[in-house]
Amino acid sequence: MRLGYNTNGLAHHRWEDALALIAENGYGSVAITVDHHCLPPWSSTLQSDIRRMREMLDGYDLRCVIETGARFILDPSWKHGPTLLSSRAEDRAQRAAFLRHCVDLAAALDADAVSFWSGTDHEQTPHEILWSRLVEECRAVCDHAKREAVRLAFEPEPGMFIQTGDEFQRLLEAVNHPLFGLTLDIGHVHCLQDGTIADHIRRWPDRLWNIHIEDMRPGVHEHLPFGDGTIDFVPVFAALREVGYPGGVHVELARHSHEAPTQLQKSFEFLSRFVP
């Protein structure tokens, strides 16, 4: 298990500086959020940036995952849109193409997984139609991931179409692909009061491929610095050790980018007591 940090929490830094700061603060993994300034598919310097990033990851001994949750990377007026649930086929295709790009990045960077989510429906579409769209699109992304030998880590997200553990379990069974697993956000489980966090960790030991971590309060989806919420982290890390989780535990504090150097240090100091 390696402590890590998500680059969405360093949104005001160049990605090169973000990697350096993450490594210098003692982290062993990085969640790379693909965004306008970080490996977008339209970049004229994409291939040289990939080579430079691979060199830096190797030089700093950083593992990585690829994150796909940048807010406005596909549409400047639509937060997190379009999604795999969108009503227009061309919109779903745009999201799917972006996910394929991220799978290709993961293969080039030897990443542990690509993390993504369902998105939200804003058109009051019948549930069964949304379900059919999501399963179909996830299977298609899995087909591309298989060609690149990249794991996909699906994240249940409060307020999105798939938000709970039981909903993820149903999706896991429907997609039914060996490369389809889970991104578990510790705070999301606590926010939704969706059982205990430790039980979620024990529920999917063989499909748990990415961890997001932050503090949070029940009923409020707000990522908080450690100590500002109500999560008891002792049983969380006990369960991770129990199942032998080998991957990154990535701090996700996107709304604290304005104080990233401070939060990098404070978060590592807090979490390192659990990961000697």
C-alpha positions as CSV (number, residue, x, y, z in Angstrom):
1,M,0.0,0.0,0.0
2,R,1.3,3.4,-1.0
3,L,0.1,6.8,0.1
4,G,-0.7,9.1,-2.8
5,Y,-2.2,12.4,-3.8
6,N,-4.5,13.4,-6.7
7,T,-3.2,16.1,-9.0
8,N,-6.7,17.7,-9.0
9,G,-5.6,19.0,-5.6
10,L,-2.8,20.9,-7.3
11,A,-4.9,22.5,-10.0
12,H,-2.9,25.7,-10.0
13,H,0.5,23.9,-10.6
14,R,2.1,22.6,-13.7
15,W,1.9,18.9,-13.7
16,E,5.7,18.6,-13.6
17,D,5.7,20.7,-10.4
18,A,2.8,18.7,-9.0
19,L,4.7,15.4,-9.4
20,A,7.8,16.9,-7.8
21,L,5.9,18.2,-4.8
22,I,4.0,15.0,-4.3
23,A,7.3,13.0,-4.3
24,E,9.1,15.5,-2.1
25,N,6.4,15.2,0.6
26,G,7.0,11.4,0.8
27,Y,4.1,10.0,-1.3
28,G,4.7,6.9,-3.3
29,S,1.8,7.2,-5.7
30,V,-0.1,9.8,-7.7
31,A,-3.6,10.0,-9.1
32,I,-3.2,11.8,-12.4
33,T,-6.3,13.8,-13.3
34,V,-6.3,14.3,-17.1
35,D,-7.2,17.9,-17.7
36,H,-6.7,20.9,-20.1
37,H,-3.1,21.3,-18.8
38,C,-2.3,17.6,-18.2
39,L,-2.2,15.1,-21.1
40,P,-5.4,16.1,-22.9
41,P,-6.1,14.1,-26.1
42,W,-5.8,17.2,-28.3
43,S,-2.3,18.3,-27.0
44,S,0.3,18.9,-29.7
45,T,3.0,17.8,-27.2
46,L,1.1,14.7,-26.0
47,Q,3.8,12.1,-26.9
48,S,6.7,14.1,-25.5
49,D,4.7,14.9,-22.3
50,I,3.9,11.2,-21.9
51,R,7.6,10.3,-22.2
52,R,8.6,13.1,-19.7
53,M,5.9,12.0,-17.3
54,R,7.1,8.4,-17.4
55,E,10.6,9.5,-16.8
56,M,9.5,11.5,-13.8
57,L,7.4,8.8,-12.4
58,D,10.3,6.3,-12.7
59,G,12.8,8.8,-11.3
60,Y,10.6,9.6,-8.2
61,D,9.6,5.9,-7.8
62,L,5.9,6.9,-8.1
63,R,3.1,4.5,-9.0
64,C,0.1,6.0,-10.6
65,V,-3.5,5.7,-11.6
66,I,-5.3,7.8,-14.3
67,E,-8.3,9.8,-13.1
68,T,-11.0,11.0,-15.5
69,G,-13.1,13.4,-13.3
70,A,-11.9,16.8,-14.5
71,R,-14.9,19.1,-14.3
72,F,-15.0,20.8,-17.7
73,I,-12.5,19.0,-19.9
74,L,-15.1,17.9,-22.6
75,D,-17.6,20.8,-22.4
76,P,-16.9,24.3,-21.0
77,S,-20.5,24.8,-20.0
78,W,-21.3,21.4,-18.6
79,K,-19.7,20.2,-15.4
80,H,-18.6,16.6,-15.9
81,G,-20.5,16.3,-19.2
82,P,-21.1,14.7,-21.4
83,T,-21.4,11.3,-19.7
84,L,-22.0,7.7,-20.5
85,L,-25.6,8.3,-19.7
86,S,-26.2,11.2,-22.1
87,S,-29.2,11.0,-24.3
88,R,-27.4,11.8,-27.6
89,A,-25.3,8.9,-28.9
90,E,-22.6,11.4,-30.1
91,D,-22.3,12.7,-26.5
92,R,-21.9,9.3,-25.1
93,A,-19.3,8.6,-27.8
94,Q,-17.4,11.7,-26.8
95,R,-17.1,10.5,-23.2
96,A,-16.2,7.0,-24.3
97,A,-13.5,8.3,-26.6
98,F,-12.0,10.3,-23.7
99,L,-12.0,7.1,-21.6
100,R,-10.2,5.2,-24.3
101,H,-7.6,8.0,-24.4
102,C,-7.1,7.6,-20.7
103,V,-6.8,3.8,-21.1
104,D,-4.0,4.5,-23.7
105,L,-2.3,6.8,-21.2
106,A,-2.5,4.2,-18.5
107,A,-0.8,1.7,-20.8
108,A,1.9,4.1,-21.7
109,L,2.5,5.1,-18.1
110,D,2.2,1.6,-16.6
111,A,-0.7,2.9,-14.4
112,D,-2.4,0.6,-11.9
113,A,-5.9,1.5,-13.2
114,V,-8.2,4.1,-14.9
115,S,-10.8,5.5,-12.6
116,F,-14.2,6.7,-13.9
117,W,-17.8,7.1,-12.8
118,S,-21.3,6.9,-14.3
119,G,-22.3,10.6,-14.3
120,T,-25.8,12.0,-13.6
121,D,-28.9,12.1,-15.7
122,H,-30.6,15.6,-15.9
123,E,-33.4,14.6,-18.2
124,Q,-35.6,12.3,-16.1
125,T,-34.8,9.4,-18.3
126,P,-36.3,6.0,-17.3
127,H,-34.0,4.1,-15.0
128,E,-33.9,1.0,-17.3
129,I,-32.7,3.1,-20.3
130,L,-29.9,4.7,-18.2
131,W,-28.9,1.3,-16.9
132,S,-28.8,-0.2,-20.5
133,R,-26.6,2.7,-21.7
134,L,-24.2,2.5,-18.8
135,V,-23.7,-1.3,-19.1
136,E,-23.2,-1.1,-22.8
137,E,-20.7,1.7,-22.6
138,C,-18.8,0.1,-19.8
139,R,-18.5,-3.2,-21.7
140,A,-17.2,-1.3,-24.7
141,V,-14.5,0.5,-22.7
142,C,-13.6,-2.9,-21.2
143,D,-13.0,-4.2,-24.7
144,H,-10.6,-1.4,-25.4
145,A,-8.9,-1.9,-21.9
146,K,-8.5,-5.6,-22.7
147,R,-6.4,-4.8,-25.8
148,E,-4.2,-2.6,-23.7
149,A,-4.2,-4.8,-20.6
150,V,-5.4,-1.9,-18.4
151,R,-7.7,-2.3,-15.4
152,L,-10.8,-0.1,-15.0
153,A,-11.8,1.1,-11.5
154,F,-15.4,2.3,-11.4
155,E,-16.2,4.9,-8.7
156,P,-19.6,5.1,-7.0
157,E,-20.2,8.8,-6.4
158,P,-22.9,10.6,-4.3
159,G,-25.6,12.1,-6.4
160,M,-24.6,10.1,-9.5
161,F,-26.5,7.3,-11.1
162,I,-24.3,4.7,-9.4
163,Q,-23.6,5.9,-5.9
164,T,-23.9,3.0,-3.4
165,G,-22.1,-0.3,-2.9
166,D,-25.1,-2.4,-3.8
167,E,-25.5,-0.4,-7.1
168,F,-21.9,-1.0,-7.9
169,Q,-22.3,-4.8,-7.1
170,R,-25.2,-5.0,-9.6
171,L,-23.1,-3.1,-12.2
172,L,-20.1,-5.4,-11.6
173,E,-22.2,-8.4,-12.2
174,A,-23.8,-6.9,-15.4
175,V,-20.5,-5.8,-16.9
176,N,-19.0,-9.1,-16.0
177,H,-15.4,-8.4,-17.1
178,P,-12.2,-9.4,-15.3
179,L,-10.7,-5.9,-15.9
180,F,-13.7,-4.1,-14.3
181,G,-13.2,-3.3,-10.7
182,L,-13.7,-0.6,-8.0
183,T,-12.4,2.8,-7.0
184,L,-13.5,3.1,-3.4
185,D,-13.8,6.7,-2.0
186,I,-13.6,6.4,1.8
187,G,-15.5,9.7,2.3
188,H,-18.3,8.7,-0.1
189,V,-19.2,5.7,2.0
190,H,-19.2,7.8,5.2
191,C,-21.2,10.6,3.5
192,L,-23.9,8.2,2.3
193,Q,-23.9,6.2,5.5
194,D,-23.7,3.1,3.2
195,G,-22.6,0.6,5.8
196,T,-19.1,0.7,7.3
197,I,-16.1,1.6,5.3
198,A,-14.2,-1.5,6.5
199,D,-17.1,-3.8,5.3
200,H,-16.8,-2.2,1.9
201,I,-13.1,-2.9,1.8
202,R,-13.7,-6.5,2.8
203,R,-16.5,-6.9,0.3
204,W,-14.4,-6.5,-2.9
205,P,-10.8,-7.5,-2.0
206,D,-10.1,-8.9,-5.5
207,R,-11.7,-5.9,-7.3
208,L,-10.4,-3.0,-5.2
209,W,-7.9,-1.3,-7.5
210,N,-7.9,2.3,-6.4
211,I,-8.6,4.2,-3.1
212,H,-9.6,7.9,-2.7
213,I,-9.3,9.3,0.8
214,E,-10.2,12.5,2.6
215,D,-12.3,13.4,5.7
216,M,-16.0,13.9,5.4
217,R,-19.2,14.2,7.5
218,P,-22.4,12.1,7.2
219,G,-24.9,13.5,4.7
220,V,-22.6,16.2,3.2
221,H,-20.6,15.4,0.1
222,E,-17.7,17.8,0.8
223,H,-14.1,16.6,0.7
224,L,-12.4,17.9,3.9
225,P,-8.8,18.0,5.2
226,F,-8.1,15.3,7.8
227,G,-9.4,16.2,11.2
228,D,-12.2,18.4,9.8
229,G,-14.7,15.5,9.4
230,T,-15.8,12.6,11.5
231,I,-14.2,9.5,9.9
232,D,-12.4,7.1,12.2
233,F,-9.4,6.0,10.0
234,V,-8.1,3.3,12.4
235,P,-10.6,0.6,11.2
236,V,-10.2,1.8,7.6
237,F,-6.5,1.0,7.4
238,A,-6.9,-2.1,9.5
239,A,-9.2,-3.5,6.8
240,L,-6.9,-2.4,4.0
241,R,-4.1,-4.3,5.7
242,E,-6.4,-7.3,6.4
243,V,-7.2,-7.7,2.7
244,G,-3.6,-7.0,1.6
245,Y,-4.5,-4.0,-0.5
246,P,-1.4,-3.3,-2.6
247,G,-2.3,-0.1,-4.4
248,G,-2.4,3.7,-3.9
249,V,-4.4,5.5,-1.2
250,H,-4.9,8.8,-2.9
251,V,-5.8,12.0,-1.1
252,E,-8.5,13.9,-3.0
253,L,-8.8,17.6,-2.0
254,A,-9.7,19.3,-5.3
255,R,-11.2,22.3,-3.6
256,H,-8.0,23.0,-1.6
257,S,-5.7,23.6,-4.5
258,H,-5.1,27.1,-3.3
259,E,-3.3,25.7,-0.3
260,A,-1.8,22.6,-2.0
261,P,1.7,22.7,-0.5
262,T,0.3,22.9,3.0
263,Q,-2.3,20.2,2.5
264,L,0.3,17.9,0.9
265,Q,2.4,18.1,4.0
266,K,-0.5,17.9,6.6
267,S,-2.2,15.0,4.8
268,F,1.0,13.0,4.7
269,E,1.8,13.6,8.3
270,F,-1.8,12.5,9.3
271,L,-1.9,9.4,7.1
272,S,1.7,8.2,7.6
273,R,0.9,7.1,11.1
274,F,-1.4,4.4,9.5
275,V,1.1,3.3,6.8
276,P,4.5,2.9,8.4
